[in-house]
Amino acid sequence: MRKYSIVIVTYQMRETLRNTLEALNHMEGFRRDEYEVIVSDDGSTDGTQEYVRGINRNYEMKYIFTERSKLSCRNRARNLGIKEAGGEIIICMDGDVLAKKNLLSEFDRCYSLDSNIVVAGARIMLEQDVEYEAVHDQSIFMKHRFDGSNNDSLDDRYRKYNVLSYNSNAMKHSWLMAHTNIVSIPKKYINKVGLFSEEIKGWGFDESELMYRLFKEGAKFIINHKIEVLHQPHNEIRDTPESVKVNEFTNNISLFFMKHPDALIELPANLADYFMNDQMLKLFSPAHAILRRIELNLKNTEELQEIKQVIIKCLNEEGLELDVYDDVETTDLDIWIQLLGETKSIIKYFPMSKRITSNVLAGGEK
């Protein structure tokens, strides 16, 4: 069994962090020595360390506190946590999310198939504060699940996946889908390409520079639709005004493209507006002309091998789009398709439990 190191960055969010850490006590199928949690506190002054003491009943926790300074930023806090990590796989997680009990088993399902991958999950957005007891008894996860008719609850990635598919190879620039609210990276890759860039500070686009370096190194980016976390609403003491966020985001994007001008084939005229207003669907969409489409439906596990054989036969047909609809979602088909890598045909994979209603799409994606 691989060992996982969950690195959490926090600042002035002790209530949400307490819930985050409590959820991690409920991981199914993992012993105490098979995962650890590193909390990197970026200078909290609200008594966070004492407030969460002893919450880790089923795992070892390291708590790193760093005084605030001119060097302070989320990437620095992430790096300090990663340096303390002893696991083969680093899971980056925000201090305001709640992980379902299948979190580690789903990451492990991916790494049992390929150890050279970066695995991204997504978030369900909550509107109301979360009580600790609802996390402790796990009722929060029964109450809040994926709802394709609720636009406000959906991470923006869901709307893109609903169009582009949950196959990372069916989109361009899949590294942009990997966010540190929930993503895993093999530590061997971090040892190769280095840590998060501490030049990139403030809000927005802060993790993308490392993700691009991982992509250039040859890491495969995998979307796992079963890895979902609940995002807790919170009011940070350092709540950032929207105008400041825009400035920070603009600066981070400028720094990114100064370092990596080749990251996009064609740069939009106004980068900040392009990314801040999420006009990226065209950016992710392949440019291939579609001459014909084939629809495949997995209705039961007995059809799995037949569907895989059809996909393999069609890999090298240019102009073909294969649309795979999965009603089963208990096989390895979702990850297997992504591990095929880039193909001449476009293979789209859609888990039917994640379909979004048309009214949500009409109001959400550009």
C-alpha positions as CSV (number, residue, x, y, z in Angstrom):
1,M,0.0,0.0,0.0
2,R,1.3,3.4,-0.9
3,K,1.6,6.1,1.8
4,Y,-0.3,9.3,1.2
5,S,0.6,12.7,2.6
6,I,-2.3,15.2,2.7
7,V,-0.9,18.8,2.8
8,I,-3.4,21.4,4.0
9,V,-2.8,25.1,3.9
10,T,-4.7,27.3,6.4
11,Y,-4.9,30.8,7.7
12,Q,-7.4,32.2,10.3
13,M,-10.0,29.4,9.5
14,R,-10.0,27.3,12.6
15,E,-13.7,26.2,12.5
16,T,-13.5,25.1,8.9
17,L,-10.1,23.5,9.4
18,R,-11.5,21.5,12.4
19,N,-14.2,20.1,10.2
20,T,-11.7,19.4,7.4
21,L,-9.5,17.4,9.8
22,E,-12.5,15.6,11.3
23,A,-13.6,14.3,7.9
24,L,-10.2,12.8,7.4
25,N,-10.7,10.5,10.4
26,H,-13.3,8.6,8.3
27,M,-11.1,7.3,5.5
28,E,-12.2,3.8,4.5
29,G,-9.7,1.0,4.1
30,F,-6.6,2.9,5.3
31,R,-4.7,2.3,8.5
32,R,-3.0,5.0,10.6
33,D,0.4,4.4,9.1
34,E,-0.8,4.6,5.5
35,Y,-1.6,8.3,5.5
36,E,-0.6,11.4,7.3
37,V,-1.8,15.0,7.4
38,I,0.5,18.0,7.3
39,V,-1.2,21.3,8.3
40,S,0.8,24.3,7.1
41,D,-0.5,27.3,9.0
42,D,0.4,30.6,7.3
43,G,0.5,32.7,10.4
44,S,-2.9,32.3,12.0
45,T,-3.5,34.4,15.2
46,D,-6.8,32.9,16.2
47,G,-5.5,30.0,18.2
48,T,-5.9,27.5,15.4
49,Q,-3.2,25.0,16.7
50,E,-4.9,24.6,20.1
51,Y,-8.4,24.6,18.6
52,V,-7.6,21.5,16.4
53,R,-5.4,19.7,18.9
54,G,-6.3,16.0,19.2
55,I,-8.8,16.1,16.3
56,N,-6.7,13.5,14.5
57,R,-7.8,10.3,16.0
58,N,-7.0,8.0,13.1
59,Y,-3.9,9.5,11.5
60,E,-0.6,11.2,12.3
61,M,-0.7,15.0,12.0
62,K,2.2,17.4,11.7
63,Y,1.4,21.0,12.4
64,I,3.7,23.6,10.9
65,F,3.3,27.3,12.0
66,T,5.1,30.1,10.1
67,E,5.0,33.7,11.2
68,R,3.7,36.1,8.6
69,S,6.3,38.1,6.6
70,K,6.9,39.6,3.2
71,L,7.6,36.1,2.0
72,S,4.2,34.7,3.1
73,C,1.9,33.2,0.4
74,R,0.0,30.1,-0.1
75,N,2.7,28.6,-2.3
76,R,5.3,29.1,0.4
77,A,3.0,27.4,2.9
78,R,2.3,24.5,0.5
79,N,6.1,24.1,0.0
80,L,6.8,24.0,3.7
81,G,4.2,21.3,4.1
82,I,5.5,19.2,1.2
83,K,9.0,19.3,2.6
84,E,7.7,17.6,5.7
85,A,5.8,14.9,3.7
86,G,6.9,11.3,4.0
87,G,4.4,9.8,1.5
88,E,4.9,8.7,-2.0
89,I,1.9,10.7,-3.1
90,I,1.2,14.3,-2.1
91,I,-2.4,15.3,-1.9
92,C,-2.9,19.1,-1.8
93,M,-6.1,20.1,-0.1
94,D,-7.5,23.4,1.0
95,G,-8.3,24.0,4.7
96,D,-11.9,24.6,3.9
97,V,-13.0,21.4,2.2
98,L,-14.5,18.2,3.5
99,A,-13.3,14.9,2.0
100,K,-15.7,12.0,1.6
101,K,-14.6,8.7,3.1
102,N,-13.7,7.3,-0.3
103,L,-11.1,10.0,-1.0
104,L,-7.9,7.8,-0.4
105,S,-9.4,4.7,-2.0
106,E,-10.2,6.7,-5.1
107,F,-6.7,8.2,-5.4
108,D,-5.3,4.7,-4.8
109,R,-7.5,3.2,-7.5
110,C,-5.9,5.6,-9.9
111,Y,-2.3,4.9,-8.7
112,S,-2.8,1.2,-8.9
113,L,-3.2,1.6,-12.6
114,D,-0.4,4.1,-13.2
115,S,2.1,5.8,-10.8
116,N,3.0,8.6,-13.2
117,I,-0.2,10.6,-13.0
118,V,-1.5,13.8,-11.5
119,V,-5.1,13.2,-10.3
120,A,-7.7,16.0,-10.0
121,G,-11.0,16.1,-8.3
122,A,-13.7,18.8,-8.0
123,R,-15.8,20.6,-5.4
124,I,-19.4,20.9,-4.5
125,M,-20.0,24.4,-3.1
126,L,-22.0,24.7,0.1
127,E,-24.0,27.8,0.9
128,Q,-24.5,27.4,4.7
129,D,-22.0,26.9,7.5
130,V,-21.3,23.3,8.5
131,E,-21.7,22.1,12.1
132,Y,-18.9,19.9,13.4
133,E,-21.4,17.1,14.5
134,A,-22.6,16.8,10.9
135,V,-19.1,16.0,9.8
136,H,-18.5,13.7,12.8
137,D,-21.6,11.6,12.1
138,Q,-21.1,11.9,8.3
139,S,-24.6,13.2,7.7
140,I,-23.2,16.2,5.8
141,F,-22.3,13.9,2.9
142,M,-25.8,12.4,2.8
143,K,-27.3,15.9,2.7
144,H,-25.0,17.4,0.1
145,R,-24.3,15.4,-3.1
146,F,-23.8,16.3,-6.7
147,D,-26.9,17.9,-8.1
148,G,-26.8,18.6,-11.9
149,S,-29.8,21.0,-11.6
150,N,-28.2,23.2,-8.9
151,N,-25.9,25.7,-10.7
152,D,-24.8,27.4,-7.4
153,S,-23.4,24.2,-6.0
154,L,-21.3,23.2,-9.0
155,D,-17.6,23.8,-9.3
156,D,-17.0,25.4,-12.8
157,R,-15.1,22.3,-13.9
158,Y,-18.3,20.2,-13.9
159,R,-19.8,22.4,-16.6
160,K,-16.7,22.1,-18.7
161,Y,-16.5,18.3,-18.2
162,N,-20.2,18.0,-19.2
163,V,-19.3,19.4,-22.6
164,L,-15.7,18.3,-23.1
165,S,-16.0,15.0,-21.2
166,Y,-14.2,13.5,-18.2
167,N,-11.4,12.3,-20.4
168,S,-8.4,14.6,-20.0
169,N,-7.2,13.7,-23.5
170,A,-10.3,15.0,-25.1
171,M,-9.3,18.5,-24.1
172,K,-6.4,20.8,-24.6
173,H,-4.4,22.2,-21.7
174,S,-5.8,19.7,-19.2
175,W,-3.2,20.9,-16.6
176,L,-5.4,24.0,-16.1
177,M,-8.1,21.7,-14.5
178,A,-5.8,20.7,-11.7
179,H,-6.4,22.9,-8.7
180,T,-5.0,22.6,-5.2
181,N,-8.4,22.5,-3.5
182,I,-8.0,18.8,-4.3
183,V,-5.2,17.3,-6.4
184,S,-2.6,14.6,-6.0
185,I,1.0,14.6,-7.3
186,P,3.7,11.9,-7.0
187,K,6.5,13.2,-4.9
188,K,9.0,11.9,-7.4
189,Y,7.7,14.4,-9.9
190,I,8.0,17.3,-7.4
191,N,11.6,16.1,-6.8
192,K,12.2,16.4,-10.5
193,V,10.5,19.7,-11.4
194,G,10.7,21.6,-8.1
195,L,8.1,23.0,-5.7
196,F,5.4,25.6,-6.2
197,S,6.7,29.0,-7.4
198,E,6.9,31.4,-4.4
199,E,7.2,34.3,-6.8
200,I,3.5,33.9,-7.5
201,K,1.6,35.3,-4.6
202,G,-1.9,36.4,-3.8
203,W,-5.2,35.1,-5.2
204,G,-5.7,33.2,-8.4
205,F,-3.6,31.1,-10.8
206,D,-1.1,30.4,-8.1
207,E,-0.9,26.6,-8.6
208,S,-1.0,26.6,-12.4
209,E,2.7,27.3,-12.9
210,L,3.7,24.0,-11.1
211,M,1.0,22.1,-13.0
212,Y,2.4,23.3,-16.3
213,R,5.9,22.2,-15.3
214,L,4.5,18.8,-14.4
215,F,2.8,18.7,-17.8
216,K,6.1,19.6,-19.6
217,E,7.9,16.8,-17.6
218,G,5.4,14.3,-19.0
219,A,3.0,13.7,-16.1
220,K,-0.4,12.6,-17.3
221,F,-3.3,14.5,-15.9
222,I,-6.3,12.4,-14.8
223,I,-9.8,13.5,-13.9
224,N,-11.5,11.3,-11.3
225,H,-15.2,12.1,-11.2
226,K,-15.6,10.2,-7.9
227,I,-13.2,12.5,-6.0
228,E,-15.4,15.2,-4.7
229,V,-15.0,17.5,-1.7
230,L,-17.5,19.8,-0.1
231,H,-16.4,23.4,0.0
232,Q,-17.4,25.2,3.3
233,P,-18.3,28.9,3.1
234,H,-16.2,31.0,5.4
235,N,-15.2,34.6,6.1
236,E,-11.5,34.9,6.4
237,I,-10.0,37.8,8.5
238,R,-8.0,38.7,5.4
239,D,-11.1,38.7,3.1
240,T,-9.7,40.2,-0.1
241,P,-11.7,42.9,-1.9
242,E,-12.7,42.1,-5.4
243,S,-10.5,44.9,-6.9
244,V,-7.4,43.5,-5.0
245,K,-8.2,40.0,-6.3
246,V,-8.3,41.2,-9.8
247,N,-4.9,42.9,-9.4
248,E,-3.4,39.8,-7.8
249,F,-4.9,37.5,-10.5
250,T,-3.6,39.8,-13.2
251,N,-0.1,39.9,-11.8
252,N,0.0,36.1,-11.3
253,I,-1.1,35.5,-14.9
254,S,1.5,38.0,-16.2
255,L,4.2,36.2,-14.1
256,F,3.1,32.8,-15.5
257,F,3.3,33.8,-19.1
258,M,6.6,35.6,-18.7
259,K,8.0,32.3,-17.4
260,H,6.0,30.1,-19.9
261,P,5.2,32.1,-23.1
262,D,4.7,28.8,-24.9
263,A,2.0,27.5,-22.6
264,L,-0.8,28.5,-24.9
265,I,-0.5,28.5,-28.7
266,E,-2.5,31.7,-29.0
267,L,-2.6,34.2,-26.2
268,P,-5.9,36.2,-25.7
269,A,-5.6,39.9,-25.9
270,N,-6.7,40.5,-22.3
271,L,-5.4,37.5,-20.3
272,A,-6.9,38.6,-17.0
273,D,-10.3,39.2,-18.4
274,Y,-10.2,35.9,-20.3
275,F,-9.4,33.8,-17.3
276,M,-11.3,35.8,-14.6
277,N,-14.5,35.7,-16.7
278,D,-14.0,32.0,-17.5
279,Q,-14.1,32.3,-21.3
280,M,-12.0,29.1,-21.6
281,L,-14.3,26.5,-23.1
282,K,-12.9,27.2,-26.6
283,L,-9.4,27.1,-25.1
284,F,-10.0,23.5,-23.9
285,S,-11.8,22.3,-27.0
286,P,-9.9,20.3,-29.6
287,A,-9.6,21.8,-33.1
288,H,-10.2,18.5,-34.9
289,A,-12.9,18.4,-37.5
290,I,-15.5,15.7,-36.6
291,L,-16.6,13.6,-39.6
292,R,-18.6,11.0,-37.8
293,R,-19.6,10.0,-34.3
294,I,-20.1,6.6,-32.6
295,E,-22.0,6.3,-29.3
296,L,-21.2,3.6,-26.8
297,N,-23.3,2.9,-23.7
298,L,-22.0,0.8,-20.8
299,K,-25.1,-0.6,-19.2
300,N,-23.6,-3.5,-17.3
301,T,-20.1,-4.8,-16.4
302,E,-20.4,-7.7,-18.9
303,E,-20.2,-5.2,-21.8
304,L,-16.9,-3.7,-20.5
305,Q,-14.4,-5.7,-22.6
306,E,-16.5,-5.4,-25.7
307,I,-16.6,-1.6,-25.3
308,K,-12.8,-1.5,-24.7
309,Q,-12.2,-3.5,-27.9
310,V,-14.3,-1.1,-29.9
311,I,-12.4,1.9,-28.5
312,I,-9.0,0.3,-29.2
313,K,-10.0,-0.4,-32.8
314,C,-11.0,3.2,-33.3
315,L,-8.0,4.9,-31.7
316,N,-6.3,5.9,-35.0
317,E,-9.2,7.1,-37.0
318,E,-9.0,10.8,-37.6
319,G,-12.2,12.8,-37.6
320,L,-14.0,10.2,-35.4
321,E,-15.6,11.1,-32.1
322,L,-16.4,8.3,-29.7
323,D,-19.0,9.3,-27.0
324,V,-18.9,6.8,-24.2
325,Y,-21.8,6.9,-21.7
326,D,-21.2,5.0,-18.4
327,D,-24.3,4.0,-16.4
328,V,-22.3,1.5,-14.3
329,E,-19.4,3.6,-12.9
330,T,-18.0,0.7,-10.9
331,T,-15.3,-0.4,-13.4
332,D,-11.9,1.1,-14.4
333,L,-13.3,2.4,-17.7
334,D,-13.0,6.1,-16.6
335,I,-9.3,5.9,-15.8
336,W,-8.5,3.3,-18.5
337,I,-9.7,5.7,-21.2
338,Q,-7.5,8.5,-19.9
339,L,-4.4,6.3,-19.7
340,L,-4.7,5.6,-23.4
341,G,-3.1,9.0,-23.9
342,E,-3.5,11.2,-26.9
343,T,-5.3,9.5,-29.8
344,K,-6.2,10.5,-33.4
345,S,-9.9,10.0,-32.6
346,I,-11.5,12.0,-29.9
347,I,-12.8,9.8,-27.1
348,K,-15.3,11.5,-24.8
349,Y,-16.3,9.8,-21.5
350,F,-19.4,10.8,-19.6
351,P,-20.4,9.2,-16.2
352,M,-24.2,9.4,-16.2
353,S,-24.4,10.3,-12.5
354,K,-22.7,13.7,-13.4
355,R,-24.9,14.9,-16.1
356,I,-26.0,18.5,-15.9
357,T,-29.4,19.8,-16.8
358,S,-29.7,22.0,-19.9
359,N,-31.0,25.1,-17.9
360,V,-27.8,25.0,-15.8
361,L,-25.6,24.8,-18.8
362,A,-27.4,27.7,-20.5
363,G,-26.7,29.9,-17.6
364,G,-23.2,28.7,-16.6
365,E,-20.7,27.9,-19.4
366,K,-19.3,30.3,-21.9
